Amino acid sequence: MDHLLTVASWECDGASWRTWLPLEDRDEDGSRAVPVDPTGLDVGSVGSVYIFECRHCPGRPFTHWYDSD
């Protein structure tokens, strides 16, 4: 199964944004200019849903994994 999609409640946490946040989403001083949850989405108490698909199998079966805090 190949990882196809992740739907997460938050885009980042209080520390990880420093490693991946685009420059366009930062203030002039380099601090975060966007909230950690700009969409307001809450997947089961700050969780995530992961979708997987087998691209090699007939019918392309899929499954998912769900986690929450």
N, CA, C and O atoms as a CHARMM CRD file, in Angstrom:
* protein
*
  276
    1    1 MET  N      0.84700  -1.17700   0.00000 PROA 1      0.00000
    2    1 MET  CA     0.00000   0.00000   0.00000 PROA 1      0.00000
    3    1 MET  C      0.89400   1.24300   0.00000 PROA 1      0.00000
    4    1 MET  O      1.88700   1.31400   0.72400 PROA 1      0.00000
    5    2 ASP  N      0.52400   2.19500  -0.81000 PROA 2      0.00000
    6    2 ASP  CA     1.24900   3.46000  -0.88800 PROA 2      0.00000
    7    2 ASP  C      0.47300   4.55400  -0.17200 PROA 2      0.00000
    8    2 ASP  O     -0.75200   4.62000  -0.26800 PROA 2      0.00000
    9    3 HSD  N      1.17900   5.40000   0.53700 PROA 3      0.00000
   10    3 HSD  CA     0.54600   6.53400   1.20900 PROA 3      0.00000
   11    3 HSD  C      0.05600   7.50800   0.14600 PROA 3      0.00000
   12    3 HSD  O      0.84300   7.98500  -0.67100 PROA 3      0.00000
   13    4 LEU  N     -1.23300   7.80100   0.15300 PROA 4      0.00000
   14    4 LEU  CA    -1.83200   8.66000  -0.84700 PROA 4      0.00000
   15    4 LEU  C     -2.12100  10.05700  -0.32600 PROA 4      0.00000
   16    4 LEU  O     -1.89400  11.04200  -1.02900 PROA 4      0.00000
   17    5 LEU  N     -2.62300  10.15300   0.91200 PROA 5      0.00000
   18    5 LEU  CA    -3.10700  11.43800   1.41500 PROA 5      0.00000
   19    5 LEU  C     -3.12400  11.43400   2.94000 PROA 5      0.00000
   20    5 LEU  O     -3.41100  10.41100   3.56100 PROA 5      0.00000
   21    6 THR  N     -2.82000  12.56600   3.52900 PROA 6      0.00000
   22    6 THR  CA    -2.99600  12.77700   4.96800 PROA 6      0.00000
   23    6 THR  C     -3.88800  13.98600   5.15600 PROA 6      0.00000
   24    6 THR  O     -3.65900  15.03900   4.56100 PROA 6      0.00000
   25    7 VAL  N     -4.91000  13.83100   5.98900 PROA 7      0.00000
   26    7 VAL  CA    -5.76400  14.94800   6.38800 PROA 7      0.00000
   27    7 VAL  C     -5.51800  15.13500   7.87600 PROA 7      0.00000
   28    7 VAL  O     -5.90900  14.29600   8.68700 PROA 7      0.00000
   29    8 ALA  N     -4.86900  16.23800   8.23200 PROA 8      0.00000
   30    8 ALA  CA    -4.46400  16.47300   9.61600 PROA 8      0.00000
   31    8 ALA  C     -5.18100  17.68700  10.19100 PROA 8      0.00000
   32    8 ALA  O     -5.53600  18.61500   9.46400 PROA 8      0.00000
   33    9 SER  N     -5.38900  17.67000  11.49800 PROA 9      0.00000
   34    9 SER  CA    -6.03000  18.80000  12.16300 PROA 9      0.00000
   35    9 SER  C     -5.15800  20.05000  12.11700 PROA 9      0.00000
   36    9 SER  O     -5.65700  21.15200  11.88900 PROA 9      0.00000
   37   10 TRP  N     -3.87900  19.88100  12.33100 PROA 10     0.00000
   38   10 TRP  CA    -2.96000  21.02000  12.36300 PROA 10     0.00000
   39   10 TRP  C     -1.91400  20.87700  11.27600 PROA 10     0.00000
   40   10 TRP  O     -1.53000  19.76400  10.91700 PROA 10     0.00000
   41   11 GLU  N     -1.45500  21.99700  10.75400 PROA 11     0.00000
   42   11 GLU  CA    -0.37800  21.96400   9.77400 PROA 11     0.00000
   43   11 GLU  C      0.97800  21.80500  10.43600 PROA 11     0.00000
   44   11 GLU  O      1.91200  21.29400   9.81800 PROA 11     0.00000
   45   12 CYS  N      1.09800  22.23300  11.67300 PROA 12     0.00000
   46   12 CYS  CA     2.36400  22.12600  12.38700 PROA 12     0.00000
   47   12 CYS  C      2.09000  22.26100  13.87800 PROA 12     0.00000
   48   12 CYS  O      0.96100  22.51900  14.29400 PROA 12     0.00000
   49   13 ASP  N      3.13200  22.08500  14.67100 PROA 13     0.00000
   50   13 ASP  CA     2.99600  22.32100  16.10100 PROA 13     0.00000
   51   13 ASP  C      3.83000  23.54400  16.47100 PROA 13     0.00000
   52   13 ASP  O      4.31400  24.25500  15.59000 PROA 13     0.00000
   53   14 GLY  N      3.99400  23.78400  17.72300 PROA 14     0.00000
   54   14 GLY  CA     4.68300  24.98300  18.17100 PROA 14     0.00000
   55   14 GLY  C      6.14300  25.09000  17.78500 PROA 14     0.00000
   56   14 GLY  O      6.70000  26.18800  17.80400 PROA 14     0.00000
   57   15 ALA  N      6.78800  23.97100  17.43100 PROA 15     0.00000
   58   15 ALA  CA     8.21200  24.00400  17.09300 PROA 15     0.00000
   59   15 ALA  C      8.50700  23.60600  15.64900 PROA 15     0.00000
   60   15 ALA  O      9.43300  24.14800  15.04500 PROA 15     0.00000
   61   16 SER  N      7.74000  22.67100  15.08100 PROA 16     0.00000
   62   16 SER  CA     8.09300  22.13500  13.75900 PROA 16     0.00000
   63   16 SER  C      7.91100  23.11400  12.60700 PROA 16     0.00000
   64   16 SER  O      8.47500  22.90400  11.53300 PROA 16     0.00000
   65   17 TRP  N      7.14800  24.16100  12.80100 PROA 17     0.00000
   66   17 TRP  CA     6.93700  25.11300  11.70900 PROA 17     0.00000
   67   17 TRP  C      8.25200  25.73100  11.23800 PROA 17     0.00000
   68   17 TRP  O      8.36100  26.13400  10.08000 PROA 17     0.00000
   69   18 ARG  N      9.23700  25.80900  12.10500 PROA 18     0.00000
   70   18 ARG  CA    10.51800  26.42400  11.74100 PROA 18     0.00000
   71   18 ARG  C     11.24600  25.65300  10.64200 PROA 18     0.00000
   72   18 ARG  O     12.03500  26.23500   9.89800 PROA 18     0.00000
   73   19 THR  N     10.99000  24.36100  10.53400 PROA 19     0.00000
   74   19 THR  CA    11.70800  23.54500   9.56100 PROA 19     0.00000
   75   19 THR  C     11.03500  23.45400   8.20300 PROA 19     0.00000
   76   19 THR  O     11.68300  23.06900   7.23000 PROA 19     0.00000
   77   20 TRP  N      9.76300  23.79500   8.10800 PROA 20     0.00000
   78   20 TRP  CA     9.10300  23.61000   6.81900 PROA 20     0.00000
   79   20 TRP  C      8.24200  24.77000   6.33700 PROA 20     0.00000
   80   20 TRP  O      7.84600  24.77400   5.17200 PROA 20     0.00000
   81   21 LEU  N      7.93800  25.74300   7.16800 PROA 21     0.00000
   82   21 LEU  CA     7.02400  26.82100   6.78400 PROA 21     0.00000
   83   21 LEU  C      7.62100  27.67700   5.66900 PROA 21     0.00000
   84   21 LEU  O      8.74000  28.17000   5.81400 PROA 21     0.00000
   85   22 PRO  N      6.89600  27.86800   4.54800 PROA 22     0.00000
   86   22 PRO  CA     7.41500  28.68700   3.44600 PROA 22     0.00000
   87   22 PRO  C      7.70500  30.12400   3.88300 PROA 22     0.00000
   88   22 PRO  O      7.07400  30.64700   4.80200 PROA 22     0.00000
   89   23 LEU  N      8.64700  30.73700   3.22500 PROA 23     0.00000
   90   23 LEU  CA     9.01400  32.11700   3.55200 PROA 23     0.00000
   91   23 LEU  C      7.82700  33.06500   3.40100 PROA 23     0.00000
   92   23 LEU  O      7.72000  34.04900   4.13300 PROA 23     0.00000
   93   24 GLU  N      6.93500  32.77000   2.45200 PROA 24     0.00000
   94   24 GLU  CA     5.76400  33.63000   2.23700 PROA 24     0.00000
   95   24 GLU  C      4.83000  33.67300   3.43900 PROA 24     0.00000
   96   24 GLU  O      4.06500  34.62400   3.59800 PROA 24     0.00000
   97   25 ASP  N      4.89000  32.64300   4.28900 PROA 25     0.00000
   98   25 ASP  CA     4.01600  32.55800   5.45700 PROA 25     0.00000
   99   25 ASP  C      4.70400  33.01700   6.73800 PROA 25     0.00000
  100   25 ASP  O      4.23500  32.72700   7.83800 PROA 25     0.00000
  101   26 ARG  N      5.80800  33.72900   6.59200 PROA 26     0.00000
  102   26 ARG  CA     6.54000  34.24400   7.75200 PROA 26     0.00000
  103   26 ARG  C      6.48600  35.76900   7.76700 PROA 26     0.00000
  104   26 ARG  O      6.35600  36.41400   6.72600 PROA 26     0.00000
  105   27 ASP  N      6.58700  36.32600   8.96400 PROA 27     0.00000
  106   27 ASP  CA     6.68400  37.78000   9.10500 PROA 27     0.00000
  107   27 ASP  C      8.07000  38.24400   8.68000 PROA 27     0.00000
  108   27 ASP  O      8.95000  37.42700   8.40700 PROA 27     0.00000
  109   28 GLU  N      8.25800  39.54700   8.62500 PROA 28     0.00000
  110   28 GLU  CA     9.55500  40.10700   8.23000 PROA 28     0.00000
  111   28 GLU  C     10.68500  39.66000   9.14900 PROA 28     0.00000
  112   28 GLU  O     11.82800  39.53000   8.71200 PROA 28     0.00000
  113   29 ASP  N     10.36900  39.42600  10.42500 PROA 29     0.00000
  114   29 ASP  CA    11.40200  39.00200  11.36800 PROA 29     0.00000
  115   29 ASP  C     11.62000  37.48300  11.36900 PROA 29     0.00000
  116   29 ASP  O     12.41900  36.97600  12.15600 PROA 29     0.00000
  117   30 GLY  N     10.91000  36.75100  10.48700 PROA 30     0.00000
  118   30 GLY  CA    11.08000  35.30700  10.38700 PROA 30     0.00000
  119   30 GLY  C     10.14400  34.49800  11.25200 PROA 30     0.00000
  120   30 GLY  O     10.18100  33.26800  11.20400 PROA 30     0.00000
  121   31 SER  N      9.30000  35.14700  12.04600 PROA 31     0.00000
  122   31 SER  CA     8.36500  34.41400  12.88700 PROA 31     0.00000
  123   31 SER  C      7.14400  33.96300  12.08100 PROA 31     0.00000
  124   31 SER  O      6.89600  34.45100  10.97800 PROA 31     0.00000
  125   32 ARG  N      6.40800  33.04400  12.64000 PROA 32     0.00000
  126   32 ARG  CA     5.24300  32.47800  11.96000 PROA 32     0.00000
  127   32 ARG  C      4.14400  33.52600  11.82800 PROA 32     0.00000
  128   32 ARG  O      3.75300  34.14900  12.81500 PROA 32     0.00000
  129   33 ALA  N      3.64500  33.71900  10.60700 PROA 33     0.00000
  130   33 ALA  CA     2.59800  34.70200  10.35400 PROA 33     0.00000
  131   33 ALA  C      1.22400  34.05600  10.19900 PROA 33     0.00000
  132   33 ALA  O      0.22000  34.75800  10.08300 PROA 33     0.00000
  133   34 VAL  N      1.17300  32.71800  10.19600 PROA 34     0.00000
  134   34 VAL  CA    -0.09400  31.99800  10.04000 PROA 34     0.00000
  135   34 VAL  C     -0.32800  31.12800  11.26900 PROA 34     0.00000
  136   34 VAL  O      0.63600  30.70800  11.91000 PROA 34     0.00000
  137   35 PRO  N     -1.58400  30.84800  11.61500 PROA 35     0.00000
  138   35 PRO  CA    -1.85700  29.97900  12.76200 PROA 35     0.00000
  139   35 PRO  C     -1.51100  28.52500  12.44100 PROA 35     0.00000
  140   35 PRO  O     -1.36800  28.16400  11.27300 PROA 35     0.00000
  141   36 VAL  N     -1.37700  27.68900  13.47400 PROA 36     0.00000
  142   36 VAL  CA    -1.07200  26.27400  13.25100 PROA 36     0.00000
  143   36 VAL  C     -2.27400  25.53000  12.67600 PROA 36     0.00000
  144   36 VAL  O     -2.11500  24.44100  12.12600 PROA 36     0.00000
  145   37 ASP  N     -3.45400  26.08900  12.79100 PROA 37     0.00000
  146   37 ASP  CA    -4.65600  25.45700  12.23000 PROA 37     0.00000
  147   37 ASP  C     -5.48200  26.46600  11.42400 PROA 37     0.00000
  148   37 ASP  O     -6.58900  26.81800  11.83100 PROA 37     0.00000
  149   38 PRO  N     -4.95700  26.93200  10.29300 PROA 38     0.00000
  150   38 PRO  CA    -5.63300  27.98300   9.54000 PROA 38     0.00000
  151   38 PRO  C     -7.01100  27.59100   9.02100 PROA 38     0.00000
  152   38 PRO  O     -7.84400  28.46900   8.79500 PROA 38     0.00000
  153   39 THR  N     -7.27900  26.29500   8.82300 PROA 39     0.00000
  154   39 THR  CA    -8.59000  25.87500   8.32600 PROA 39     0.00000
  155   39 THR  C     -9.61300  25.69100   9.43900 PROA 39     0.00000
  156   39 THR  O    -10.81500  25.67900   9.17700 PROA 39     0.00000
  157   40 GLY  N     -9.14600  25.54700  10.68400 PROA 40     0.00000
  158   40 GLY  CA   -10.04900  25.28200  11.79500 PROA 40     0.00000
  159   40 GLY  C    -10.54100  23.84400  11.82400 PROA 40     0.00000
  160   40 GLY  O    -11.47900  23.53200  12.55800 PROA 40     0.00000
  161   41 LEU  N     -9.93100  22.96500  11.04200 PROA 41     0.00000
  162   41 LEU  CA   -10.31600  21.55900  10.97300 PROA 41     0.00000
  163   41 LEU  C     -9.87400  20.83200  12.24000 PROA 41     0.00000
  164   41 LEU  O     -8.75200  21.01800  12.71200 PROA 41     0.00000
  165   42 ASP  N    -10.76200  20.00500  12.78300 PROA 42     0.00000
  166   42 ASP  CA   -10.42300  19.21200  13.96900 PROA 42     0.00000
  167   42 ASP  C    -10.83500  17.77500  13.70900 PROA 42     0.00000
  168   42 ASP  O    -12.02100  17.44800  13.74400 PROA 42     0.00000
  169   43 VAL  N     -9.85200  16.91200  13.44600 PROA 43     0.00000
  170   43 VAL  CA   -10.10600  15.50600  13.17600 PROA 43     0.00000
  171   43 VAL  C     -9.97800  14.73900  14.49000 PROA 43     0.00000
  172   43 VAL  O     -8.88200  14.31700  14.85800 PROA 43     0.00000
  173   44 GLY  N    -11.07300  14.56000  15.18400 PROA 44     0.00000
  174   44 GLY  CA   -11.07100  13.76300  16.40600 PROA 44     0.00000
  175   44 GLY  C    -10.09700  14.21600  17.45600 PROA 44     0.00000
  176   44 GLY  O     -9.22700  13.43800  17.84800 PROA 44     0.00000
  177   45 SER  N    -10.19700  15.42100  17.92400 PROA 45     0.00000
  178   45 SER  CA    -9.33000  15.95100  18.97300 PROA 45     0.00000
  179   45 SER  C     -7.87500  16.02800  18.51200 PROA 45     0.00000
  180   45 SER  O     -6.99300  15.38900  19.08600 PROA 45     0.00000
  181   46 VAL  N     -7.64500  16.80500  17.48500 PROA 46     0.00000
  182   46 VAL  CA    -6.31800  17.06300  16.93200 PROA 46     0.00000
  183   46 VAL  C     -5.66200  15.78400  16.41600 PROA 46     0.00000
  184   46 VAL  O     -4.52300  15.47300  16.76400 PROA 46     0.00000
  185   47 GLY  N     -6.37900  15.06700  15.60100 PROA 47     0.00000
  186   47 GLY  CA    -5.85600  13.84000  15.01800 PROA 47     0.00000
  187   47 GLY  C     -5.60800  13.97200  13.53400 PROA 47     0.00000
  188   47 GLY  O     -5.60900  15.07100  12.98100 PROA 47     0.00000
  189   48 SER  N     -5.39300  12.82300  12.89300 PROA 48     0.00000
  190   48 SER  CA    -5.14300  12.77600  11.45900 PROA 48     0.00000
  191   48 SER  C     -5.75700  11.51700  10.87500 PROA 48     0.00000
  192   48 SER  O     -5.92400  10.51500  11.57100 PROA 48     0.00000
  193   49 VAL  N     -6.09000  11.57400   9.59300 PROA 49     0.00000
  194   49 VAL  CA    -6.54100  10.41600   8.83100 PROA 49     0.00000
  195   49 VAL  C     -5.53700  10.22600   7.69700 PROA 49     0.00000
  196   49 VAL  O     -5.20500  11.17300   6.98500 PROA 49     0.00000
  197   50 TYR  N     -5.06500   9.00600   7.54000 PROA 50     0.00000
  198   50 TYR  CA    -4.08700   8.67000   6.49900 PROA 50     0.00000
  199   50 TYR  C     -4.75100   7.70600   5.51900 PROA 50     0.00000
  200   50 TYR  O     -5.31200   6.69200   5.93700 PROA 50     0.00000
  201   51 ILE  N     -4.69500   8.00400   4.23900 PROA 51     0.00000
  202   51 ILE  CA    -5.30000   7.17300   3.20600 PROA 51     0.00000
  203   51 ILE  C     -4.18900   6.46800   2.43500 PROA 51     0.00000
  204   51 ILE  O     -3.20200   7.09100   2.04400 PROA 51     0.00000
  205   52 PHE  N     -4.35500   5.16500   2.22000 PROA 52     0.00000
  206   52 PHE  CA    -3.39600   4.34900   1.49400 PROA 52     0.00000
  207   52 PHE  C     -4.09500   3.65700   0.33500 PROA 52     0.00000
  208   52 PHE  O     -5.28000   3.33500   0.41900 PROA 52     0.00000
  209   53 GLU  N     -3.35100   3.42700  -0.75800 PROA 53     0.00000
  210   53 GLU  CA    -3.90600   2.80800  -1.95300 PROA 53     0.00000
  211   53 GLU  C     -2.87000   1.85700  -2.53700 PROA 53     0.00000
  212   53 GLU  O     -1.67000   2.12900  -2.49200 PROA 53     0.00000
  213   54 CYS  N     -3.33700   0.74400  -3.08500 PROA 54     0.00000
  214   54 CYS  CA    -2.43100  -0.15700  -3.81400 PROA 54     0.00000
  215   54 CYS  C     -2.63500   0.10100  -5.30200 PROA 54     0.00000
  216   54 CYS  O     -3.66500  -0.26100  -5.87100 PROA 54     0.00000
  217   55 ARG  N     -1.65600   0.72200  -5.91400 PROA 55     0.00000
  218   55 ARG  CA    -1.75400   1.05600  -7.33500 PROA 55     0.00000
  219   55 ARG  C     -1.44100  -0.12500  -8.24300 PROA 55     0.00000
  220   55 ARG  O     -1.62200  -0.03600  -9.45700 PROA 55     0.00000
  221   56 HSD  N     -0.97200  -1.23100  -7.66700 PROA 56     0.00000
  222   56 HSD  CA    -0.58800  -2.39200  -8.46400 PROA 56     0.00000
  223   56 HSD  C     -1.65800  -3.47400  -8.47700 PROA 56     0.00000
  224   56 HSD  O     -1.61800  -4.36200  -9.32800 PROA 56     0.00000
  225   57 CYS  N     -2.60400  -3.42300  -7.56400 PROA 57     0.00000
  226   57 CYS  CA    -3.64100  -4.43900  -7.46500 PROA 57     0.00000
  227   57 CYS  C     -4.83800  -4.08700  -8.34600 PROA 57     0.00000
  228   57 CYS  O     -5.14000  -2.90900  -8.53700 PROA 57     0.00000
  229   58 PRO  N     -5.51900  -5.09200  -8.88100 PROA 58     0.00000
  230   58 PRO  CA    -6.73500  -4.83600  -9.64500 PROA 58     0.00000
  231   58 PRO  C     -7.77600  -4.13100  -8.77500 PROA 58     0.00000
  232   58 PRO  O     -7.98200  -4.50000  -7.61900 PROA 58     0.00000
  233   59 GLY  N     -8.41200  -3.13900  -9.32700 PROA 59     0.00000
  234   59 GLY  CA    -9.42400  -2.39500  -8.57200 PROA 59     0.00000
  235   59 GLY  C     -8.85300  -1.33000  -7.66500 PROA 59     0.00000
  236   59 GLY  O     -9.60300  -0.57500  -7.04700 PROA 59     0.00000
  237   60 ARG  N     -7.54400  -1.25900  -7.57400 PROA 60     0.00000
  238   60 ARG  CA    -6.85600  -0.26100  -6.73600 PROA 60     0.00000
  239   60 ARG  C     -7.47600  -0.15000  -5.33300 PROA 60     0.00000
  240   60 ARG  O     -8.01800   0.89900  -4.98500 PROA 60     0.00000
  241   61 PRO  N     -7.40400  -1.21000  -4.53200 PROA 61     0.00000
  242   61 PRO  CA    -7.99500  -1.17200  -3.18300 PROA 61     0.00000
  243   61 PRO  C     -7.33600  -0.09900  -2.31900 PROA 61     0.00000
  244   61 PRO  O     -6.19000   0.29000  -2.54700 PROA 61     0.00000
  245   62 PHE  N     -8.07400   0.36200  -1.33800 PROA 62     0.00000
  246   62 PHE  CA    -7.55400   1.39400  -0.44300 PROA 62     0.00000
  247   62 PHE  C     -7.94700   1.08100   0.98900 PROA 62     0.00000
  248   62 PHE  O     -8.85700   0.29200   1.24200 PROA 62     0.00000
  249   63 THR  N     -7.24900   1.70800   1.91800 PROA 63     0.00000
  250   63 THR  CA    -7.55200   1.59400   3.33000 PROA 63     0.00000
  251   63 THR  C     -7.16300   2.90100   4.00500 PROA 63     0.00000
  252   63 THR  O     -6.65100   3.81700   3.36100 PROA 63     0.00000
  253   64 HSD  N     -7.40900   2.97600   5.29500 PROA 64     0.00000
  254   64 HSD  CA    -7.05200   4.19500   6.01200 PROA 64     0.00000
  255   64 HSD  C     -6.56400   3.85100   7.41500 PROA 64     0.00000
  256   64 HSD  O     -6.76600   2.74100   7.90700 PROA 64     0.00000
  257   65 TRP  N     -5.93200   4.80700   8.03300 PROA 65     0.00000
  258   65 TRP  CA    -5.47600   4.73300   9.42600 PROA 65     0.00000
  259   65 TRP  C     -5.88000   6.04200  10.07300 PROA 65     0.00000
  260   65 TRP  O     -5.75400   7.10500   9.46400 PROA 65     0.00000
  261   66 TYR  N     -6.36100   5.97400  11.29300 PROA 66     0.00000
  262   66 TYR  CA    -6.82500   7.15400  12.00800 PROA 66     0.00000
  263   66 TYR  C     -6.12500   7.21700  13.34700 PROA 66     0.00000
  264   66 TYR  O     -6.00600   6.20400  14.03600 PROA 66     0.00000
  265   67 ASP  N     -5.65800   8.40500  13.72500 PROA 67     0.00000
  266   67 ASP  CA    -5.11000   8.57300  15.07100 PROA 67     0.00000
  267   67 ASP  C     -5.59000   9.90000  15.64400 PROA 67     0.00000
  268   67 ASP  O     -5.99000  10.80500  14.91200 PROA 67     0.00000
  269   68 SER  N     -5.54000   9.99300  16.94700 PROA 68     0.00000
  270   68 SER  CA    -5.91600  11.24200  17.62600 PROA 68     0.00000
  271   68 SER  C     -5.17600  11.32000  18.95200 PROA 68     0.00000
  272   68 SER  O     -4.67700  10.31900  19.46800 PROA 68     0.00000
  273   69 ASP  N     -5.11800  12.51200  19.48100 PROA 69     0.00000
  274   69 ASP  CA    -4.44800  12.71200  20.77600 PROA 69     0.00000
  275   69 ASP  C     -5.33500  12.32000  21.91800 PROA 69     0.00000
  276   69 ASP  O     -4.93200  12.42300  23.07600 PROA 69     0.00000
